[in-house]
Amino acid sequence: MRNLLKIFVLPLIISLFAISCEIDNYDGPDASISGKFIDNVTGELVGTDITNGNTIGAFELGWSSEARQSWAIKNTGEYANNLVFASTYRLEFSDCNFYPFKVNDFVIKKGSNTYDFKVTPYIRIKNPNITFNAGNNTVTATFNLEAGGENVRLNEIRLFAFTDHWVGNYVKFAITSSDCYKRAASNQVSSTISGDQYTLTMNVANNAALFKYSRNYYFRIGALGTVSGVGTVRHNYSPLTVIKIER
């Protein structure tokens, strides 16, 4: 009886194991895509947060049910996805720091693809200048703002600081004793936020526990708008500024 079991059962187990280990017949991703998000007026990159920032909503067409793929956008405003299937997509841009839009019938071919998107940011940070005065241990940011549309209200402005280039609303020092954050007045609509110069300051001496080493520190100016009917609104940013602070 034992020998019969070996003859009939063992081959069955081996065959089932072999079937379970077979490689499926689906091909892997055969394309890549990269590019930039560019302000349609200034030609500058539209930066975002590395965490909870802008994303690309990609829907591959031709299936009975659609599933949203979220492609991340770098904090610089650039993007890259090296694991894409060559196909036709619908791309949706919502809950970002620029006005929402869609791109229908977006074709990605096999191999390398490059495509830049031109967008309208809610708020443009104009003429940003971030400097450090060693005499009074203060970082000062001056800038102007420009609304991207008539329905934009200014919610807040802030000078962000951190130890690396991911600095932003979700990656930042918890600064105290500084004038680096201002809540906007409720009547600051698009026509009133444009043109005026704003100043934010950050007292390094009063935050010595955060700036405790001689090294490069990273700064960005952020402006958050309030815009009705567009979903979640995210911060707009100035380009990154790197300052070496000696302790």
Secondary structure, DSSP 8 states (H G I E B T S, - for coil): -HHHHHHHHHHHHHHHHHHHT---S-----EEEEEEEEETTT--B----SSS--EEEEEESSSSS--EEEEE--TTSEEEEEEE-SEEEEEEE-SSSB--EEEEEEEE-SEEEE--EEE-BSEEEEEEEEEEETTTTEEEEEEEEEESSTTEEEEEEEEEEESSTT-SSSS-----SSB-EEE--TT-BHHHHBS-EEEEEEESGGGTTTS-SSEEEEEEEEEEEEETTSS----EE---EEEEE--
